[in-house]
Amino acid sequence: MPLPPFQFSLAPEKLWQAINAWTWTFEGSQLGLVNVNIGETRHPEIERAILDEVGSYGRQLGRIGDALEVLMRHFDREGLSERERDALAVLEGDLAQIRGIKARERAAPAPRDGGGSEVG
């Protein structure tokens, strides 16, 4: 049975790494405290450059979501099937939930480090 992953803080502000001790020690060809696997890609150097210069996958998806919301606000849905309208409604709900989480997290007080000074 695989061990459950645990988390630890690498920095005081919302930066964490999930560690699964089983895969960390027994699977794959890498062995280290923090290994980042960007997935199977034929051009990993391009993928790393995009992550470094454009933004994380989350940031990229957030921007795509923002653009889709703009398009959906101006899109005539009259010719769509019920299933197609439902798919857009689900996406709108997900994007609204993401906005709520971001607002909640941004409004939360900044965590304190061991010395008691504010970070940010």
C-alpha positions in Angstrom: 0.0 0.0 0.0 1.5 3.4 -1.0 2.4 5.8 1.7 0.2 8.9 1.8 2.0 12.1 0.6 2.8 14.8 3.2 3.5 18.5 2.8 6.1 20.8 4.3 6.7 24.4 3.8 9.7 25.5 1.8 9.0 29.2 2.3 6.7 31.1 4.7 4.2 32.2 2.0 2.1 29.5 0.2 5.0 27.5 -1.3 4.9 23.8 -0.5 6.0 20.5 -1.9 4.0 17.3 -1.6 6.3 14.4 -0.9 5.3 10.8 -1.5 8.0 8.8 0.2 7.2 5.7 -1.8 7.7 7.3 -5.3 10.5 9.5 -3.9 12.6 6.5 -3.0 11.5 3.6 -5.2 10.1 4.8 -8.5 11.7 6.6 -11.4 15.3 7.4 -12.3 15.6 10.6 -10.2 16.3 10.6 -6.5 16.3 13.9 -4.6 14.4 15.9 -2.1 12.6 18.0 -4.8 12.2 16.6 -8.3 10.1 18.4 -10.8 8.7 16.4 -13.6 7.2 18.5 -16.3 5.7 15.5 -18.0 6.4 13.7 -21.2 7.5 16.2 -23.9 9.7 16.0 -26.9 11.1 19.4 -26.2 11.7 19.8 -22.4 13.9 22.9 -23.0 11.0 24.7 -24.6 8.6 23.7 -21.8 11.1 25.0 -19.2 11.5 28.3 -21.1 7.7 28.8 -21.3 7.4 28.1 -17.6 10.2 30.5 -16.8 9.2 33.3 -19.2 5.4 33.1 -19.5 4.3 31.6 -16.3 3.3 28.5 -14.4 0.6 26.1 -15.8 -1.8 27.6 -13.3 -1.1 31.2 -14.4 -1.4 30.1 -18.1 -4.7 28.3 -17.4 -6.0 31.3 -15.4 -5.3 33.6 -18.4 -7.1 31.2 -20.7 -10.0 31.1 -18.3 -10.2 34.9 -18.1 -10.2 35.1 -21.9 -12.9 32.4 -22.2 -15.1 34.4 -19.8 -14.9 37.4 -22.0 -15.8 35.4 -25.1 -18.7 33.6 -23.3 -20.2 37.0 -22.2 -20.4 38.1 -25.8 -21.3 34.7 -27.3 -24.9 34.0 -28.6 -25.8 30.6 -27.1 -29.2 30.3 -28.8 -28.0 27.9 -31.4 -26.3 25.6 -28.9 -27.6 22.2 -27.8 -28.6 21.8 -24.1 -25.4 19.7 -23.6 -23.3 22.5 -25.1 -25.0 25.1 -22.9 -24.5 22.9 -19.9 -20.7 22.6 -20.7 -20.4 26.3 -20.7 -22.4 26.7 -17.5 -20.1 24.2 -15.7 -17.0 26.1 -16.9 -18.5 29.4 -15.8 -19.2 27.8 -12.4 -15.6 26.5 -12.1 -14.2 29.9 -13.1 -16.4 31.6 -10.5 -15.3 29.2 -7.8 -11.6 29.8 -8.8 -12.2 33.6 -8.5 -13.7 33.0 -5.0 -10.8 31.0 -3.8 -8.3 33.6 -5.1 -10.2 36.4 -3.4 -10.3 34.4 -0.1 -6.6 33.5 -0.2 -5.6 37.1 -1.1 -7.7 38.5 1.7 -6.2 36.0 4.3 -3.6 37.5 6.7 0.0 36.9 5.7 1.6 34.0 7.6 4.3 34.9 10.1 7.8 33.4 10.0 9.6 32.0 13.0 10.9 35.5 13.9 7.4 37.1 13.9 8.0 39.5 11.0 5.4 39.9 8.3 6.2 38.4 4.9 5.1 40.2 1.7 
